[in-house]
């Protein structure tokens, strides 16, 4: 169980980081970016509604990574 939760958490965190990098270097209609966006965007949208951009910076990916780490640690410790 610990390995599976850790693996899923690492995959999600990696996808979030890839999402952020691709948003700077790749057109949003590129198939690779659309695939990553289809996984990450539904997770980011509730955070973006609660936490609007500050000075033009979107901190929702950072918040999501922190939440994933907290939830994975809680699940592993159960």
Z-matrix of the N, CA and C atoms (Angstrom, degrees):
N
C 1 1.447
C 2 1.535 1 110.98
N 3 1.329 2 116.35 1 -43.62
C 4 1.457 3 121.56 2 -178.93
C 5 1.525 4 110.93 3 -60.55
N 6 1.324 5 116.44 4 -40.87
C 7 1.467 6 120.98 5 -178.31
C 8 1.524 7 110.62 6 -67.71
N 9 1.332 8 116.81 7 -42.22
C 10 1.458 9 120.84 8 -178.17
C 11 1.526 10 110.84 9 -65.61
N 12 1.331 11 117.02 10 -46.20
C 13 1.465 12 120.77 11 179.59
C 14 1.529 13 109.98 12 -62.82
N 15 1.314 14 117.19 13 -44.27
C 16 1.454 15 120.76 14 179.05
C 17 1.514 16 112.29 15 -63.03
N 18 1.324 17 116.25 16 -40.94
C 19 1.459 18 120.70 17 179.08
C 20 1.529 19 111.41 18 -64.78
N 21 1.330 20 116.61 19 -45.64
C 22 1.466 21 120.09 20 178.53
C 23 1.531 22 111.42 21 -63.13
N 24 1.326 23 116.72 22 -40.67
C 25 1.463 24 120.01 23 178.34
C 26 1.530 25 110.46 24 -63.39
N 27 1.329 26 117.04 25 -43.14
C 28 1.472 27 120.33 26 179.44
C 29 1.521 28 111.63 27 -65.22
N 30 1.317 29 117.20 28 -38.79
C 31 1.466 30 120.54 29 178.29
C 32 1.523 31 110.52 30 -64.43
N 33 1.339 32 117.11 31 -44.34
C 34 1.468 33 120.04 32 178.88
C 35 1.521 34 112.05 33 -64.03
N 36 1.313 35 117.29 34 -43.19
C 37 1.466 36 120.42 35 178.98
C 38 1.527 37 110.15 36 -63.24
N 39 1.313 38 117.25 37 -41.79
C 40 1.466 39 120.96 38 177.24
C 41 1.520 40 111.29 39 -61.80
N 42 1.332 41 116.89 40 -43.26
C 43 1.465 42 120.10 41 178.32
C 44 1.527 43 111.76 42 -63.45
N 45 1.314 44 117.47 43 -36.30
C 46 1.465 45 120.36 44 178.13
C 47 1.522 46 110.53 45 -66.12
N 48 1.321 47 116.66 46 -42.98
C 49 1.462 48 120.16 47 178.66
C 50 1.523 49 110.68 48 -65.06
N 51 1.324 50 116.99 49 -42.13
C 52 1.467 51 120.94 50 176.57
C 53 1.520 52 109.92 51 -62.02
N 54 1.317 53 117.20 52 -40.76
C 55 1.468 54 122.03 53 178.50
C 56 1.536 55 110.71 54 -58.09
N 57 1.327 56 116.40 55 -46.14
C 58 1.465 57 120.82 56 -179.55
C 59 1.524 58 110.45 57 -63.95
N 60 1.320 59 117.27 58 -45.15
C 61 1.473 60 120.63 59 -179.14
C 62 1.522 61 110.52 60 -65.00
N 63 1.331 62 117.05 61 -45.30
C 64 1.464 63 119.90 62 -179.14
C 65 1.518 64 112.13 63 -64.49
N 66 1.324 65 117.78 64 -29.09
C 67 1.457 66 119.54 65 179.63
C 68 1.526 67 111.54 66 -65.54
N 69 1.319 68 117.66 67 -21.22
C 70 1.459 69 121.09 68 178.09
C 71 1.522 70 113.11 69 -92.01
N 72 1.336 71 117.92 70 -28.65
C 73 1.464 72 119.10 71 -170.07
C 74 1.525 73 114.57 72 -115.45
N 75 1.323 74 118.96 73 -8.46
C 76 1.457 75 119.73 74 -172.99
C 77 1.530 76 110.39 75 -130.38
N 78 1.313 77 115.24 76 143.34
C 79 1.456 78 121.87 77 176.13
C 80 1.524 79 109.51 78 -60.48
N 81 1.336 80 116.16 79 140.32
C 82 1.468 81 118.37 80 -175.70
C 83 1.523 82 113.66 81 -69.66
N 84 1.308 83 118.43 82 -11.35
C 85 1.457 84 121.20 83 178.72
C 86 1.527 85 112.85 84 -96.44
N 87 1.319 86 117.05 85 0.83
C 88 1.465 87 121.06 86 176.99
C 89 1.535 88 108.49 87 -66.48
N 90 1.340 89 118.21 88 138.29
C 91 1.472 90 120.59 89 -176.29
C 92 1.526 91 114.71 90 -58.58
N 93 1.320 92 117.46 91 -35.73
C 94 1.467 93 119.68 92 179.40
C 95 1.526 94 110.08 93 -66.41
N 96 1.311 95 115.75 94 -46.65
C 97 1.466 96 119.06 95 -179.86
C 98 1.524 97 111.03 96 -65.98
N 99 1.308 98 116.97 97 -38.78
C 100 1.471 99 119.05 98 178.45
C 101 1.520 100 111.18 99 -63.02
N 102 1.334 101 117.04 100 -36.08
C 103 1.453 102 120.53 101 177.68
C 104 1.515 103 112.23 102 -65.92
N 105 1.325 104 116.32 103 -44.79
C 106 1.467 105 120.41 104 178.29
C 107 1.528 106 110.05 105 -66.64
N 108 1.333 107 116.52 106 -42.58
C 109 1.466 108 120.51 107 179.35
C 110 1.523 109 111.98 108 -61.40
N 111 1.330 110 116.92 109 -35.97
C 112 1.466 111 119.42 110 -178.56
C 113 1.522 112 112.34 111 -66.31
N 114 1.324 113 116.72 112 -21.74
C 115 1.463 114 120.71 113 177.64
C 116 1.528 115 110.95 114 -91.02
N 117 1.319 116 117.35 115 -42.86
C 118 1.459 117 121.73 116 -171.21
C 119 1.535 118 112.82 117 -85.64
N 120 1.310 119 118.12 118 -40.23
C 121 1.470 120 120.85 119 -175.12
C 122 1.522 121 114.03 120 -57.35
N 123 1.337 122 121.00 121 -42.19
C 124 1.475 123 118.37 122 178.06
C 125 1.529 124 113.16 123 -61.88
N 126 1.312 125 117.62 124 -26.22
C 127 1.457 126 120.84 125 177.48
C 128 1.526 127 111.69 126 -79.67
N 129 1.326 128 116.99 127 -30.43
C 130 1.456 129 121.42 128 -178.16
C 131 1.528 130 113.59 129 -82.57
N 132 1.313 131 118.09 130 -28.72
C 133 1.470 132 121.02 131 -173.66
C 134 1.528 133 113.60 132 -58.21
N 135 1.332 134 121.33 133 -46.31
C 136 1.477 135 118.88 134 179.08
C 137 1.533 136 112.51 135 -63.02
N 138 1.318 137 116.47 136 -33.78
C 139 1.465 138 120.13 137 179.00
C 140 1.519 139 109.61 138 -69.84
N 141 1.322 140 117.27 139 -39.90
C 142 1.472 141 120.73 140 179.29
C 143 1.520 142 111.59 141 -65.19
N 144 1.331 143 117.13 142 -33.12
C 145 1.467 144 119.15 143 177.38
C 146 1.526 145 111.08 144 -68.24
N 147 1.334 146 116.99 145 -36.94
C 148 1.460 147 121.07 146 -178.77
C 149 1.523 148 112.27 147 -83.24
N 150 1.328 149 117.82 148 -28.29
C 151 1.462 150 122.41 149 -175.91
C 152 1.529 151 109.27 150 -127.73
N 153 1.321 152 116.83 151 92.75
C 154 1.472 153 118.79 152 -179.45
C 155 1.531 154 110.56 153 -69.30
N 156 1.327 155 117.20 154 162.06
C 157 1.470 156 120.40 155 179.04
C 158 1.534 157 111.70 156 -58.36
N 159 1.311 158 115.17 157 141.71
C 160 1.460 159 121.87 158 178.53
C 161 1.523 160 107.48 159 -108.91
N 162 1.309 161 116.58 160 118.54
C 163 1.471 162 122.78 161 -179.28
C 164 1.526 163 111.07 162 54.51
N 165 1.332 164 116.58 163 35.56
C 166 1.453 165 121.49 164 178.47
C 167 1.515 166 114.66 165 82.22
N 168 1.321 167 117.90 166 2.33
C 169 1.470 168 121.60 167 -179.80
C 170 1.522 169 110.12 168 -103.57
N 171 1.317 170 115.50 169 133.75
C 172 1.459 171 121.99 170 179.82
C 173 1.529 172 108.84 171 -97.34
N 174 1.324 173 116.05 172 110.84
C 175 1.454 174 121.08 173 -178.76
C 176 1.524 175 112.75 174 -95.38
N 177 1.327 176 117.62 175 6.02
C 178 1.466 177 119.94 176 -177.67
C 179 1.529 178 113.14 177 -61.87
N 180 1.343 179 121.46 178 -37.04
C 181 1.470 180 118.90 179 176.36
C 182 1.530 181 112.86 180 -62.22
N 183 1.322 182 117.42 181 -37.15
C 184 1.463 183 120.79 182 178.92
C 185 1.524 184 110.07 183 -66.37
N 186 1.331 185 116.18 184 -44.24
C 187 1.467 186 120.87 185 178.72
C 188 1.523 187 109.96 186 -62.02
N 189 1.324 188 117.15 187 -42.50
C 190 1.465 189 120.64 188 179.82
C 191 1.526 190 111.41 189 -63.92
N 192 1.313 191 118.00 190 -41.41
C 193 1.469 192 120.64 191 178.15
C 194 1.528 193 110.04 192 -62.52
N 195 1.323 194 116.87 193 -42.66
C 196 1.468 195 119.95 194 178.57
C 197 1.524 196 110.40 195 -63.29
N 198 1.334 197 117.30 196 -43.48
C 199 1.469 198 120.56 197 178.65
C 200 1.529 199 112.09 198 -62.76
N 201 1.315 200 117.33 199 -40.35
C 202 1.470 201 121.11 200 178.06
C 203 1.523 202 109.84 201 -62.35
N 204 1.321 203 117.01 202 -43.09
C 205 1.465 204 120.05 203 179.43
C 206 1.527 205 111.48 204 -64.73
N 207 1.320 206 117.37 205 -42.04
C 208 1.470 207 120.59 206 179.09
C 209 1.518 208 110.64 207 -64.13
N 210 1.333 209 116.61 208 -46.84
C 211 1.472 210 120.02 209 -178.61
C 212 1.528 211 111.20 210 -65.68
N 213 1.316 212 117.24 211 -40.85
C 214 1.470 213 118.50 212 179.67
C 215 1.525 214 110.96 213 -65.78
N 216 1.332 215 117.26 214 -38.72
C 217 1.469 216 120.06 215 177.01
C 218 1.530 217 110.95 216 -64.60
N 219 1.307 218 117.21 217 -40.70
C 220 1.462 219 120.52 218 177.87
C 221 1.528 220 111.13 219 -63.36
N 222 1.322 221 117.17 220 -43.30
C 223 1.463 222 120.86 221 -179.33
C 224 1.525 223 111.80 222 -66.76
N 225 1.302 224 116.57 223 -37.86
C 226 1.463 225 120.14 224 179.90
C 227 1.524 226 110.65 225 -68.78
N 228 1.314 227 116.99 226 -37.00
C 229 1.469 228 120.52 227 -177.48
C 230 1.517 229 113.62 228 -79.88
N 231 1.312 230 118.37 229 -7.75
C 232 1.470 231 119.93 230 178.38
C 233 1.472 232 110.33 231 -73.29
